[in-house]
Amino acid sequence: MSGIPPQFFKISNIATGALIALSAFSQLTYLFKNFSAFLMALFALALSVPIVYLEFRVPPNLYRFASFYFSFIGRGLLYMLLALLVSFGGVFKILIAAIVFTMGGVFVGFQFVPTIQEPENFRAEGNSIAVGDDDDEII
């Protein structure tokens, strides 16, 4: 049993998704100044909305098409990517990117700590998808 309450994961995922979405919205104003930053904001927005949505409801086909949302290492690497995508602009955006990048590193670290259990929304249809949790044999 882990010492981390499940509310930590819910609050951190909602806060991270919201921070990235707000930062991406503010970066959408770069349409005419820096078109590549505008495109990166679109990608960041498209990848951050499911982070918040997954805390309330898990779509049935999302695990098949985007399984990285359902593991600590996948979510951590996604946070690091999103931090790099929205790191254009002023001091606050760089601060948000640093916080999200650090949170991504923490999530990657959680993958390698065996005592930390994955949250409920990381499980596809109630089954654990962690490495080493295969109870049935595939023939």
A tleap script that builds the chain and sets N, CA, C and O, in Angstrom:
source leaprc.protein.ff14SB
mol = sequence {
  NMET SER GLY ILE PRO PRO GLN PHE PHE LYS
  ILE SER ASN ILE ALA THR GLY ALA LEU ILE
  ALA LEU SER ALA PHE SER GLN LEU THR TYR
  LEU PHE LYS ASN PHE SER ALA PHE LEU MET
  ALA LEU PHE ALA LEU ALA LEU SER VAL PRO
  ILE VAL TYR LEU GLU PHE ARG VAL PRO PRO
  ASN LEU TYR ARG PHE ALA SER PHE TYR PHE
  SER PHE ILE GLY ARG GLY LEU LEU TYR MET
  LEU LEU ALA LEU LEU VAL SER PHE GLY GLY
  VAL PHE LYS ILE LEU ILE ALA ALA ILE VAL
  PHE THR MET GLY GLY VAL PHE VAL GLY PHE
  GLN PHE VAL PRO THR ILE GLN GLU PRO GLU
  ASN PHE ARG ALA GLU GLY ASN SER ILE ALA
  VAL GLY ASP ASP ASP ASP GLU ILE CILE
}
set mol.1.N position { 0.849 -1.176 0.000 }
set mol.1.CA position { 0.000 0.000 0.000 }
set mol.1.C position { 0.892 1.236 0.000 }
set mol.1.O position { 1.894 1.296 0.713 }
set mol.2.N position { 0.526 2.182 -0.781 }
set mol.2.CA position { 1.348 3.389 -0.889 }
set mol.2.C position { 0.928 4.409 0.154 }
set mol.2.O position { -0.202 4.398 0.642 }
set mol.3.N position { 1.855 5.285 0.485 }
set mol.3.CA position { 1.576 6.335 1.439 }
set mol.3.C position { 0.992 7.567 0.784 }
set mol.3.O position { 0.727 8.563 1.459 }
set mol.4.N position { 0.786 7.514 -0.525 }
set mol.4.CA position { 0.250 8.665 -1.255 }
set mol.4.C position { -1.260 8.481 -1.408 }
set mol.4.O position { -1.704 7.480 -1.972 }
set mol.5.N position { -2.044 9.424 -0.918 }
set mol.5.CA position { -3.501 9.277 -1.061 }
set mol.5.C position { -3.930 9.437 -2.516 }
set mol.5.O position { -3.275 10.150 -3.277 }
set mol.6.N position { -5.025 8.782 -2.913 }
set mol.6.CA position { -5.492 8.881 -4.302 }
set mol.6.C position { -5.883 10.302 -4.701 }
set mol.6.O position { -5.866 10.637 -5.886 }
set mol.7.N position { -6.232 11.137 -3.731 }
set mol.7.CA position { -6.605 12.513 -4.054 }
set mol.7.C position { -5.412 13.296 -4.582 }
set mol.7.O position { -5.592 14.253 -5.336 }
set mol.8.N position { -4.190 12.907 -4.199 }
set mol.8.CA position { -2.998 13.580 -4.713 }
set mol.8.C position { -2.931 13.476 -6.231 }
set mol.8.O position { -2.662 14.459 -6.921 }
set mol.9.N position { -3.180 12.270 -6.744 }
set mol.9.CA position { -3.115 12.071 -8.191 }
set mol.9.C position { -4.225 12.843 -8.904 }
set mol.9.O position { -3.996 13.438 -9.957 }
set mol.10.N position { -5.420 12.829 -8.331 }
set mol.10.CA position { -6.537 13.546 -8.948 }
set mol.10.C position { -6.270 15.053 -8.973 }
set mol.10.O position { -6.462 15.699 -10.004 }
set mol.11.N position { -5.834 15.607 -7.855 }
set mol.11.CA position { -5.576 17.048 -7.784 }
set mol.11.C position { -4.402 17.439 -8.678 }
set mol.11.O position { -4.459 18.456 -9.369 }
set mol.12.N position { -3.338 16.633 -8.669 }
set mol.12.CA position { -2.172 16.978 -9.488 }
set mol.12.C position { -2.488 16.875 -10.974 }
set mol.12.O position { -2.013 17.698 -11.757 }
set mol.13.N position { -3.272 15.890 -11.377 }
set mol.13.CA position { -3.621 15.774 -12.795 }
set mol.13.C position { -4.531 16.913 -13.247 }
set mol.13.O position { -4.342 17.470 -14.328 }
set mol.14.N position { -5.512 17.256 -12.426 }
set mol.14.CA position { -6.406 18.364 -12.794 }
set mol.14.C position { -5.638 19.678 -12.826 }
set mol.14.O position { -5.818 20.477 -13.745 }
set mol.15.N position { -4.782 19.910 -11.831 }
set mol.15.CA position { -4.009 21.158 -11.801 }
set mol.15.C position { -3.040 21.239 -12.979 }
set mol.15.O position { -2.919 22.288 -13.611 }
set mol.16.N position { -2.362 20.156 -13.270 }
set mol.16.CA position { -1.422 20.163 -14.387 }
set mol.16.C position { -2.135 20.363 -15.708 }
set mol.16.O position { -1.694 21.162 -16.534 }
set mol.17.N position { -3.230 19.651 -15.921 }
set mol.17.CA position { -3.989 19.815 -17.160 }
set mol.17.C position { -4.540 21.221 -17.313 }
set mol.17.O position { -4.528 21.785 -18.407 }
set mol.18.N position { -5.023 21.785 -16.213 }
set mol.18.CA position { -5.567 23.144 -16.269 }
set mol.18.C position { -4.466 24.168 -16.526 }
set mol.18.O position { -4.657 25.089 -17.321 }
set mol.19.N position { -3.322 24.024 -15.869 }
set mol.19.CA position { -2.212 24.956 -16.103 }
set mol.19.C position { -1.730 24.904 -17.552 }
set mol.19.O position { -1.480 25.941 -18.165 }
set mol.20.N position { -1.603 23.713 -18.086 }
set mol.20.CA position { -1.153 23.581 -19.471 }
set mol.20.C position { -2.203 24.134 -20.431 }
set mol.20.O position { -1.858 24.802 -21.405 }
set mol.21.N position { -3.480 23.862 -20.166 }
set mol.21.CA position { -4.534 24.384 -21.042 }
set mol.21.C position { -4.562 25.916 -21.015 }
set mol.21.O position { -4.691 26.548 -22.063 }
set mol.22.N position { -4.444 26.515 -19.832 }
set mol.22.CA position { -4.428 27.982 -19.749 }
set mol.22.C position { -3.195 28.564 -20.428 }
set mol.22.O position { -3.279 29.585 -21.111 }
set mol.23.N position { -2.074 27.924 -20.244 }
set mol.23.CA position { -0.856 28.393 -20.897 }
set mol.23.C position { -0.960 28.252 -22.416 }
set mol.23.O position { -0.496 29.120 -23.156 }
set mol.24.N position { -1.561 27.172 -22.872 }
set mol.24.CA position { -1.741 26.979 -24.315 }
set mol.24.C position { -2.717 28.008 -24.881 }
set mol.24.O position { -2.510 28.525 -25.979 }
set mol.25.N position { -3.788 28.308 -24.129 }
set mol.25.CA position { -4.725 29.342 -24.588 }
set mol.25.C position { -4.028 30.687 -24.730 }
set mol.25.O position { -4.265 31.410 -25.697 }
set mol.26.N position { -3.177 31.022 -23.780 }
set mol.26.CA position { -2.479 32.307 -23.883 }
set mol.26.C position { -1.453 32.297 -25.012 }
set mol.26.O position { -1.138 33.347 -25.572 }
set mol.27.N position { -0.938 31.134 -25.347 }
set mol.27.CA position { 0.034 31.040 -26.437 }
set mol.27.C position { -0.641 31.071 -27.806 }
set mol.27.O position { 0.028 31.275 -28.819 }
set mol.28.N position { -1.960 30.872 -27.849 }
set mol.28.CA position { -2.677 30.960 -29.123 }
set mol.28.C position { -2.643 32.371 -29.702 }
set mol.28.O position { -2.915 32.552 -30.888 }
set mol.29.N position { -2.319 33.362 -28.897 }
set mol.29.CA position { -2.238 34.739 -29.388 }
set mol.29.C position { -1.008 34.967 -30.252 }
set mol.29.O position { -0.861 36.045 -30.829 }
set mol.30.N position { -0.122 33.987 -30.359 }
set mol.30.CA position { 1.090 34.111 -31.165 }
set mol.30.C position { 0.843 33.787 -32.634 }
set mol.30.O position { 1.795 33.523 -33.368 }
set mol.31.N position { -0.391 33.800 -33.074 }
set mol.31.CA position { -0.743 33.391 -34.426 }
set mol.31.C position { 0.062 34.138 -35.482 }
set mol.31.O position { 0.559 33.514 -36.419 }
set mol.32.N position { 0.201 35.427 -35.363 }
set mol.32.CA position { 0.899 36.210 -36.382 }
set mol.32.C position { 2.350 36.507 -36.015 }
set mol.32.O position { 3.158 36.794 -36.899 }
set mol.33.N position { 2.699 36.445 -34.723 }
set mol.33.CA position { 4.080 36.721 -34.309 }
set mol.33.C position { 4.986 35.523 -34.510 }
set mol.33.O position { 6.087 35.653 -35.045 }
set mol.34.N position { 4.527 34.356 -34.084 }
set mol.34.CA position { 5.346 33.150 -34.132 }
set mol.34.C position { 4.416 31.974 -34.420 }
set mol.34.O position { 3.829 31.400 -33.503 }
set mol.35.N position { 4.287 31.620 -35.693 }
set mol.35.CA position { 3.318 30.605 -36.088 }
set mol.35.C position { 3.668 29.230 -35.527 }
set mol.35.O position { 2.764 28.450 -35.226 }
set mol.36.N position { 4.943 28.914 -35.379 }
set mol.36.CA position { 5.312 27.607 -34.822 }
set mol.36.C position { 4.903 27.502 -33.354 }
set mol.36.O position { 4.495 26.430 -32.907 }
set mol.37.N position { 5.006 28.586 -32.603 }
set mol.37.CA position { 4.546 28.579 -31.210 }
set mol.37.C position { 3.028 28.423 -31.151 }
set mol.37.O position { 2.503 27.779 -30.243 }
set mol.38.N position { 2.325 29.008 -32.116 }
set mol.38.CA position { 0.881 28.846 -32.208 }
set mol.38.C position { 0.516 27.385 -32.445 }
set mol.38.O position { -0.405 26.867 -31.814 }
set mol.39.N position { 1.230 26.716 -33.352 }
set mol.39.CA position { 0.957 25.304 -33.625 }
set mol.39.C position { 1.279 24.428 -32.414 }
set mol.39.O position { 0.565 23.467 -32.127 }
set mol.40.N position { 2.348 24.765 -31.713 }
set mol.40.CA position { 2.684 24.000 -30.510 }
set mol.40.C position { 1.608 24.184 -29.437 }
set mol.40.O position { 1.324 23.261 -28.674 }
set mol.41.N position { 1.015 25.371 -29.379 }
set mol.41.CA position { -0.073 25.600 -28.432 }
set mol.41.C position { -1.293 24.766 -28.794 }
set mol.41.O position { -1.982 24.269 -27.903 }
set mol.42.N position { -1.572 24.604 -30.079 }
set mol.42.CA position { -2.689 23.757 -30.491 }
set mol.42.C position { -2.457 22.308 -30.080 }
set mol.42.O position { -3.370 21.649 -29.583 }
set mol.43.N position { -1.243 21.813 -30.285 }
set mol.43.CA position { -0.924 20.451 -29.870 }
set mol.43.C position { -1.008 20.303 -28.352 }
set mol.43.O position { -1.533 19.307 -27.853 }
set mol.44.N position { -0.500 21.278 -27.629 }
set mol.44.CA position { -0.549 21.223 -26.169 }
set mol.44.C position { -1.991 21.235 -25.668 }
set mol.44.O position { -2.325 20.524 -24.721 }
set mol.45.N position { -2.826 22.021 -26.286 }
set mol.45.CA position { -4.228 22.077 -25.893 }
set mol.45.C position { -4.916 20.750 -26.179 }
set mol.45.O position { -5.694 20.259 -25.360 }
set mol.46.N position { -4.633 20.173 -27.331 }
set mol.46.CA position { -5.249 18.890 -27.687 }
set mol.46.C position { -4.790 17.760 -26.770 }
set mol.46.O position { -5.555 16.829 -26.516 }
set mol.47.N position { -3.567 17.822 -26.273 }
set mol.47.CA position { -3.066 16.772 -25.397 }
set mol.47.C position { -3.393 17.007 -23.924 }
set mol.47.O position { -3.374 16.062 -23.136 }
set mol.48.N position { -3.694 18.243 -23.539 }
set mol.48.CA position { -3.958 18.526 -22.131 }
set mol.48.C position { -5.423 18.379 -21.750 }
set mol.48.O position { -5.728 18.112 -20.588 }
set mol.49.N position { -6.321 18.543 -22.685 }
set mol.49.CA position { -7.749 18.404 -22.369 }
set mol.49.C position { -8.080 16.988 -21.882 }
set mol.49.O position { -8.830 16.859 -20.915 }
set mol.50.N position { -7.556 15.915 -22.506 }
set mol.50.CA position { -7.859 14.578 -21.973 }
set mol.50.C position { -7.317 14.324 -20.568 }
set mol.50.O position { -7.855 13.480 -19.851 }
set mol.51.N position { -6.279 15.026 -20.164 }
set mol.51.CA position { -5.740 14.833 -18.814 }
set mol.51.C position { -6.798 15.191 -17.777 }
set mol.51.O position { -7.004 14.451 -16.815 }
set mol.52.N position { -7.459 16.312 -17.968 }
set mol.52.CA position { -8.498 16.740 -17.038 }
set mol.52.C position { -9.741 15.868 -17.197 }
set mol.52.O position { -10.366 15.491 -16.206 }
set mol.53.N position { -10.100 15.547 -18.434 }
set mol.53.CA position { -11.306 14.755 -18.693 }
set mol.53.C position { -11.199 13.356 -18.085 }
set mol.53.O position { -12.198 12.805 -17.624 }
set mol.54.N position { -9.998 12.780 -18.082 }
set mol.54.CA position { -9.818 11.431 -17.553 }
set mol.54.C position { -10.028 11.349 -16.044 }
set mol.54.O position { -10.238 10.258 -15.514 }
set mol.55.N position { -9.976 12.453 -15.359 }
set mol.55.CA position { -10.219 12.424 -13.920 }
set mol.55.C position { -11.698 12.288 -13.592 }
set mol.55.O position { -12.052 11.993 -12.450 }
set mol.56.N position { -12.558 12.495 -14.565 }
set mol.56.CA position { -13.992 12.409 -14.334 }
set mol.56.C position { -14.633 11.237 -15.059 }
set mol.56.O position { -15.582 10.639 -14.553 }
set mol.57.N position { -14.128 10.906 -16.233 }
set mol.57.CA position { -14.703 9.820 -17.030 }
set mol.57.C position { -13.624 9.269 -17.942 }
set mol.57.O position { -12.825 10.025 -18.494 }
set mol.58.N position { -13.598 7.942 -18.105 }
set mol.58.CA position { -12.622 7.299 -18.980 }
set mol.58.C position { -13.357 6.820 -20.229 }
set mol.58.O position { -14.204 5.932 -20.137 }
set mol.59.N position { -13.048 7.392 -21.399 }
set mol.59.CA position { -13.673 6.923 -22.634 }
set mol.59.C position { -13.237 5.489 -22.936 }
set mol.59.O position { -12.084 5.135 -22.692 }
set mol.60.N position { -14.134 4.667 -23.459 }
set mol.60.CA position { -13.810 3.250 -23.632 }
set mol.60.C position { -12.685 2.978 -24.632 }
set mol.60.O position { -11.935 2.023 -24.431 }
set mol.61.N position { -12.534 3.755 -25.680 }
set mol.61.CA position { -11.524 3.465 -26.699 }
set mol.61.C position { -10.222 4.226 -26.511 }
set mol.61.O position { -9.291 4.038 -27.294 }
set mol.62.N position { -10.131 5.069 -25.511 }
set mol.62.CA position { -8.917 5.865 -25.348 }
set mol.62.C position { -7.715 4.996 -25.008 }
set mol.62.O position { -6.598 5.291 -25.432 }
set mol.63.N position { -7.934 3.924 -24.246 }
set mol.63.CA position { -6.800 3.059 -23.906 }
set mol.63.C position { -6.219 2.410 -25.158 }
set mol.63.O position { -5.008 2.205 -25.242 }
set mol.64.N position { -7.041 2.096 -26.098 }
set mol.64.CA position { -6.563 1.462 -27.327 }
set mol.64.C position { -5.726 2.427 -28.166 }
set mol.64.O position { -4.732 2.013 -28.763 }
set mol.65.N position { -6.101 3.678 -28.223 }
set mol.65.CA position { -5.437 4.632 -29.105 }
set mol.65.C position { -4.400 5.516 -28.415 }
set mol.65.O position { -3.486 6.011 -29.075 }
set mol.66.N position { -4.520 5.723 -27.116 }
set mol.66.CA position { -3.585 6.593 -26.394 }
set mol.66.C position { -3.292 5.987 -25.028 }
set mol.66.O position { -3.662 6.553 -23.999 }
set mol.67.N position { -2.632 4.843 -25.020 }
set mol.67.CA position { -2.392 4.131 -23.757 }
set mol.67.C position { -1.380 4.845 -22.862 }
set mol.67.O position { -1.263 4.505 -21.685 }
set mol.68.N position { -0.653 5.819 -23.387 }
set mol.68.CA position { 0.315 6.538 -22.557 }
set mol.68.C position { -0.360 7.348 -21.464 }
set mol.68.O position { 0.298 7.719 -20.491 }
set mol.69.N position { -1.649 7.636 -21.589 }
set mol.69.CA position { -2.362 8.347 -20.527 }
set mol.69.C position { -2.594 7.453 -19.304 }
set mol.69.O position { -2.970 7.955 -18.244 }
set mol.70.N position { -2.379 6.146 -19.430 }
set mol.70.CA position { -2.748 5.201 -18.389 }
set mol.70.C position { -1.554 4.570 -17.680 }
set mol.70.O position { -1.691 3.498 -17.091 }
set mol.71.N position { -0.405 5.201 -17.723 }
set mol.71.CA position { 0.749 4.714 -16.973 }
set mol.71.C position { 1.514 5.909 -16.430 }
set mol.71.O position { 1.433 7.016 -16.962 }
set mol.72.N position { 2.253 5.662 -15.365 }
set mol.72.CA position { 3.029 6.744 -14.770 }
set mol.72.C position { 4.096 7.252 -15.725 }
set mol.72.O position { 4.279 8.461 -15.862 }
set mol.73.N position { 4.798 6.350 -16.382 }
set mol.73.CA position { 5.888 6.795 -17.260 }
set mol.73.C position { 5.325 7.516 -18.488 }
set mol.73.O position { 5.905 8.502 -18.945 }
set mol.74.N position { 4.214 7.039 -19.019 }
set mol.74.CA position { 3.600 7.713 -20.160 }
set mol.74.C position { 3.079 9.086 -19.797 }
set mol.74.O position { 3.269 10.051 -20.538 }
set mol.75.N position { 2.416 9.169 -18.644 }
set mol.75.CA position { 1.888 10.458 -18.206 }
set mol.75.C position { 3.029 11.418 -17.887 }
set mol.75.O position { 2.945 12.607 -18.196 }
set mol.76.N position { 4.095 10.910 -17.269 }
set mol.76.CA position { 5.240 11.765 -16.930 }
set mol.76.C position { 5.933 12.304 -18.166 }
set mol.76.O position { 6.259 13.490 -18.226 }
set mol.77.N position { 6.162 11.452 -19.153 }
set mol.77.CA position { 6.790 11.915 -20.389 }
set mol.77.C position { 5.872 12.882 -21.143 }
set mol.77.O position { 6.348 13.816 -21.788 }
set mol.78.N position { 4.562 12.657 -21.061 }
set mol.78.CA position { 3.614 13.596 -21.668 }
set mol.78.C position { 3.702 14.958 -20.980 }
set mol.78.O position { 3.680 15.989 -21.651 }
set mol.79.N position { 3.800 14.971 -19.645 }
set mol.79.CA position { 3.932 16.237 -18.928 }
set mol.79.C position { 5.202 16.968 -19.342 }
set mol.79.O position { 5.198 18.187 -19.511 }
set mol.80.N position { 6.286 16.222 -19.504 }
set mol.80.CA position { 7.542 16.848 -19.924 }
set mol.80.C position { 7.420 17.427 -21.334 }
set mol.80.O position { 7.909 18.526 -21.596 }
set mol.81.N position { 6.777 16.704 -22.234 }
set mol.81.CA position { 6.555 17.209 -23.593 }
set mol.81.C position { 5.687 18.456 -23.576 }
set mol.81.O position { 5.991 19.436 -24.256 }
set mol.82.N position { 4.612 18.423 -22.804 }
set mol.82.CA position { 3.725 19.586 -22.724 }
set mol.82.C position { 4.442 20.793 -22.138 }
set mol.82.O position { 4.201 21.922 -22.565 }
set mol.83.N position { 5.316 20.571 -21.170 }
set mol.83.CA position { 6.074 21.682 -20.591 }
set mol.83.C position { 6.967 22.322 -21.644 }
set mol.83.O position { 7.114 23.544 -21.679 }
set mol.84.N position { 7.557 21.509 -22.491 }
set mol.84.CA position { 8.401 22.070 -23.549 }
set mol.84.C position { 7.573 22.784 -24.618 }
set mol.84.O position { 8.041 23.757 -25.209 }
set mol.85.N position { 6.354 22.314 -24.872 }
set mol.85.CA position { 5.508 22.932 -25.895 }
set mol.85.C position { 5.006 24.310 -25.492 }
set mol.85.O position { 4.795 25.164 -26.354 }
set mol.86.N position { 4.812 24.542 -24.195 }
set mol.86.CA position { 4.232 25.823 -23.758 }
set mol.86.C position { 5.243 26.724 -23.067 }
set mol.86.O position { 4.849 27.644 -22.351 }
set mol.87.N position { 6.510 26.491 -23.257 }
set mol.87.CA position { 7.516 27.274 -22.543 }
set mol.87.C position { 7.907 28.565 -23.258 }
set mol.87.O position { 8.954 29.137 -22.956 }
set mol.88.N position { 7.094 29.031 -24.192 }
set mol.88.CA position { 7.360 30.288 -24.885 }
set mol.88.C position { 6.633 31.416 -24.176 }
set mol.88.O position { 5.490 31.246 -23.754 }
set mol.89.N position { 7.273 32.551 -24.043 }
set mol.89.CA position { 6.597 33.695 -23.467 }
set mol.89.C position { 7.298 34.242 -22.251 }
set mol.89.O position { 8.523 34.189 -22.138 }
set mol.90.N position { 6.502 34.767 -21.344 }
set mol.90.CA position { 7.030 35.477 -20.187 }
set mol.90.C position { 7.436 34.564 -19.044 }
set mol.90.O position { 7.541 33.346 -19.184 }
set mol.91.N position { 7.657 35.198 -17.923 }
set mol.91.CA position { 8.154 34.519 -16.736 }
set mol.91.C position { 7.140 33.517 -16.203 }
set mol.91.O position { 7.520 32.427 -15.774 }
set mol.92.N position { 5.862 33.864 -16.223 }
set mol.92.CA position { 4.845 32.969 -15.685 }
set mol.92.C position { 4.722 31.694 -16.504 }
set mol.92.O position { 4.523 30.614 -15.946 }
set mol.93.N position { 4.839 31.809 -17.822 }
set mol.93.CA position { 4.764 30.619 -18.658 }
set mol.93.C position { 5.979 29.726 -18.451 }
set mol.93.O position { 5.863 28.501 -18.480 }
set mol.94.N position { 7.127 30.325 -18.244 }
set mol.94.CA position { 8.331 29.529 -17.975 }
set mol.94.C position { 8.217 28.866 -16.599 }
set mol.94.O position { 8.641 27.724 -16.427 }
set mol.95.N position { 7.652 29.569 -15.627 }
set mol.95.CA position { 7.434 29.003 -14.302 }
set mol.95.C position { 6.447 27.829 -14.369 }
set mol.95.O position { 6.675 26.791 -13.748 }
set mol.96.N position { 5.364 27.992 -15.112 }
set mol.96.CA position { 4.403 26.907 -15.289 }
set mol.96.C position { 5.064 25.715 -15.971 }
set mol.96.O position { 4.848 24.570 -15.574 }
set mol.97.N position { 5.862 25.980 -16.989 }
set mol.97.CA position { 6.558 24.894 -17.687 }
set mol.97.C position { 7.526 24.177 -16.743 }
set mol.97.O position { 7.646 22.954 -16.808 }
set mol.98.N position { 8.211 24.903 -15.876 }
set mol.98.CA position { 9.136 24.273 -14.930 }
set mol.98.C position { 8.381 23.402 -13.926 }
set mol.98.O position { 8.834 22.309 -13.586 }
set mol.99.N position { 7.238 23.880 -13.456 }
set mol.99.CA position { 6.434 23.107 -12.506 }
set mol.99.C position { 5.919 21.834 -13.164 }
set mol.99.O position { 5.986 20.757 -12.572 }
set mol.100.N position { 5.406 21.953 -14.382 }
set mol.100.CA position { 4.864 20.790 -15.084 }
set mol.100.C position { 5.979 19.809 -15.443 }
set mol.100.O position { 5.779 18.597 -15.372 }
set mol.101.N position { 7.144 20.314 -15.826 }
set mol.101.CA position { 8.268 19.433 -16.142 }
set mol.101.C position { 8.703 18.661 -14.892 }
set mol.101.O position { 8.999 17.468 -14.970 }
set mol.102.N position { 8.740 19.334 -13.750 }
set mol.102.CA position { 9.082 18.676 -12.494 }
set mol.102.C position { 8.045 17.620 -12.132 }
set mol.102.O position { 8.398 16.530 -11.682 }
set mol.103.N position { 6.766 17.939 -12.325 }
set mol.103.CA position { 5.706 16.969 -12.052 }
set mol.103.C position { 5.841 15.754 -12.968 }
set mol.103.O position { 5.572 14.626 -12.553 }
set mol.104.N position { 6.256 15.983 -14.203 }
set mol.104.CA position { 6.510 14.869 -15.113 }
set mol.104.C position { 7.635 13.981 -14.622 }
set mol.104.O position { 7.544 12.757 -14.710 }
set mol.105.N position { 8.693 14.583 -14.107 }
set mol.105.CA position { 9.787 13.803 -13.542 }
set mol.105.C position { 9.345 12.996 -12.333 }
set mol.105.O position { 9.793 11.865 -12.141 }
set mol.106.N position { 8.468 13.569 -11.516 }
set mol.106.CA position { 7.941 12.853 -10.349 }
set mol.106.C position { 7.116 11.654 -10.811 }
set mol.106.O position { 7.234 10.569 -10.241 }
set mol.107.N position { 6.284 11.834 -11.836 }
set mol.107.CA position { 5.463 10.736 -12.336 }
set mol.107.C position { 6.326 9.639 -12.947 }
set mol.107.O position { 6.028 8.458 -12.767 }
set mol.108.N position { 7.383 9.999 -13.660 }
set mol.108.CA position { 8.299 8.991 -14.191 }
set mol.108.C position { 8.954 8.233 -13.039 }
set mol.108.O position { 9.136 7.019 -13.125 }
set mol.109.N position { 9.304 8.923 -11.978 }
set mol.109.CA position { 9.883 8.274 -10.804 }
set mol.109.C position { 8.904 7.328 -10.125 }
set mol.109.O position { 9.309 6.287 -9.607 }
set mol.110.N position { 7.611 7.678 -10.121 }
set mol.110.CA position { 6.597 6.800 -9.527 }
set mol.110.C position { 6.545 5.447 -10.227 }
set mol.110.O position { 6.215 4.440 -9.601 }
set mol.111.N position { 6.865 5.414 -11.504 }
set mol.111.CA position { 6.824 4.170 -12.254 }
set mol.111.C position { 7.784 3.138 -11.664 }
set mol.111.O position { 7.519 1.938 -11.735 }
set mol.112.N position { 8.879 3.586 -11.091 }
set mol.112.CA position { 9.915 2.688 -10.617 }
set mol.112.C position { 9.870 2.437 -9.112 }
set mol.112.O position { 10.764 1.790 -8.567 }
set mol.113.N position { 8.845 2.939 -8.442 }
set mol.113.CA position { 8.655 2.678 -7.018 }
set mol.113.C position { 7.538 1.642 -6.891 }
set mol.113.O position { 6.380 1.952 -7.170 }
set mol.114.N position { 7.868 0.418 -6.476 }
set mol.114.CA position { 6.858 -0.641 -6.473 }
set mol.114.C position { 5.763 -0.473 -5.420 }
set mol.114.O position { 4.709 -1.097 -5.542 }
set mol.115.N position { 5.974 0.336 -4.409 }
set mol.115.CA position { 4.961 0.472 -3.361 }
set mol.115.C position { 3.853 1.456 -3.729 }
set mol.115.O position { 2.829 1.507 -3.047 }
set mol.116.N position { 4.038 2.229 -4.784 }
set mol.116.CA position { 3.019 3.196 -5.188 }
set mol.116.C position { 2.076 2.529 -6.179 }
set mol.116.O position { 2.488 2.063 -7.241 }
set mol.117.N position { 0.806 2.494 -5.806 }
set mol.117.CA position { -0.200 1.871 -6.657 }
set mol.117.C position { -0.744 2.897 -7.637 }
set mol.117.O position { -0.842 4.086 -7.334 }
set mol.118.N position { -1.091 2.409 -8.810 }
set mol.118.CA position { -1.653 3.303 -9.821 }
set mol.118.C position { -3.078 3.694 -9.444 }
set mol.118.O position { -3.803 2.906 -8.836 }
set mol.119.N position { -3.474 4.904 -9.803 }
set mol.119.CA position { -4.843 5.348 -9.497 }
set mol.119.C position { -5.887 4.535 -10.265 }
set mol.119.O position { -5.570 3.822 -11.218 }
set mol.120.N position { -7.129 4.661 -9.827 }
set mol.120.CA position { -8.220 3.908 -10.453 }
set mol.120.C position { -8.393 4.244 -11.926 }
set mol.120.O position { -8.685 3.360 -12.730 }
set mol.121.N position { -8.215 5.515 -12.292 }
set mol.121.CA position { -8.444 5.878 -13.691 }
set mol.121.C position { -7.283 5.469 -14.592 }
set mol.121.O position { -7.360 5.679 -15.803 }
set mol.122.N position { -6.212 4.893 -14.050 }
set mol.122.CA position { -5.132 4.353 -14.867 }
set mol.122.C position { -5.429 2.925 -15.294 }
set mol.122.O position { -4.670 2.353 -16.077 }
set mol.123.N position { -6.493 2.341 -14.810 }
set mol.123.CA position { -6.828 0.951 -15.114 }
set mol.123.C position { -7.883 0.908 -16.203 }
set mol.123.O position { -8.911 1.580 -16.120 }
set mol.124.N position { -7.618 0.120 -17.210 }
set mol.124.CA position { -8.575 -0.037 -18.309 }
set mol.124.C position { -9.627 -1.051 -17.901 }
set mol.124.O position { -9.304 -2.214 -17.660 }
set mol.125.N position { -10.863 -0.632 -17.820 }
set mol.125.CA position { -12.005 -1.473 -17.494 }
set mol.125.C position { -11.805 -2.240 -16.194 }
set mol.125.O position { -12.197 -3.402 -16.093 }
set mol.126.N position { -11.198 -1.601 -15.203 }
set mol.126.CA position { -11.027 -2.204 -13.896 }
set mol.126.C position { -9.823 -3.093 -13.754 }
set mol.126.O position { -9.556 -3.571 -12.651 }
set mol.127.N position { -9.079 -3.341 -14.814 }
set mol.127.CA position { -7.896 -4.192 -14.751 }
set mol.127.C position { -6.654 -3.348 -14.598 }
set mol.127.O position { -6.585 -2.230 -15.111 }
set mol.128.N position { -5.685 -3.874 -13.902 }
set mol.128.CA position { -4.413 -3.191 -13.746 }
set mol.128.C position { -3.601 -3.352 -15.017 }
set mol.128.O position { -3.556 -4.440 -15.590 }
set mol.129.N position { -2.956 -2.274 -15.467 }
set mol.129.CA position { -2.142 -2.371 -16.683 }
set mol.129.C position { -0.675 -2.144 -16.378 }
set mol.129.O position { 0.119 -1.889 -17.283 }
set mol.130.N position { -0.312 -2.236 -15.101 }
set mol.130.CA position { 1.071 -2.023 -14.719 }
set mol.130.C position { 1.932 -3.204 -15.174 }
set mol.130.O position { 1.437 -4.321 -15.331 }
set mol.131.N position { 3.200 -2.949 -15.378 }
set mol.131.CA position { 4.118 -4.004 -15.780 }
set mol.131.C position { 4.280 -4.973 -14.627 }
set mol.131.O position { 4.498 -4.561 -13.488 }
set mol.132.N position { 4.174 -6.263 -14.921 }
set mol.132.CA position { 4.341 -7.289 -13.916 }
set mol.132.C position { 3.060 -7.687 -13.215 }
set mol.132.O position { 3.101 -8.505 -12.296 }
set mol.133.N position { 1.922 -7.138 -13.614 }
set mol.133.CA position { 0.649 -7.496 -13.004 }
set mol.133.C position { -0.137 -8.484 -13.843 }
set mol.133.O position { -1.359 -8.563 -13.717 }
set mol.134.N position { 0.535 -9.237 -14.694 }
set mol.134.CA position { -0.150 -10.215 -15.539 }
set mol.134.C position { -0.452 -11.465 -14.729 }
set mol.134.O position { 0.450 -12.247 -14.427 }
set mol.135.N position { -1.708 -11.653 -14.379 }
set mol.135.CA position { -2.100 -12.816 -13.608 }
set mol.135.C position { -2.504 -13.986 -14.495 }
set mol.135.O position { -2.402 -15.141 -14.082 }
set mol.136.N position { -2.950 -13.705 -15.678 }
set mol.136.CA position { -3.376 -14.778 -16.566 }
set mol.136.C position { -2.317 -15.021 -17.639 }
set mol.136.O position { -1.574 -14.117 -18.024 }
set mol.137.N position { -2.272 -16.247 -18.103 }
set mol.137.CA position { -1.311 -16.606 -19.131 }
set mol.137.C position { -1.967 -16.523 -20.482 }
set mol.137.O position { -3.109 -16.945 -20.664 }
set mol.138.N position { -1.246 -15.982 -21.418 }
set mol.138.CA position { -1.744 -15.876 -22.791 }
set mol.138.C position { -1.152 -17.016 -23.581 }
set mol.138.O position { 0.066 -17.193 -23.612 }
set mol.139.N position { -2.000 -17.782 -24.215 }
set mol.139.CA position { -1.536 -18.940 -24.996 }
set mol.139.C position { -1.643 -18.641 -26.470 }
set mol.139.O position { -1.303 -19.486 -27.297 }
savepdb mol mol.pdb
quit
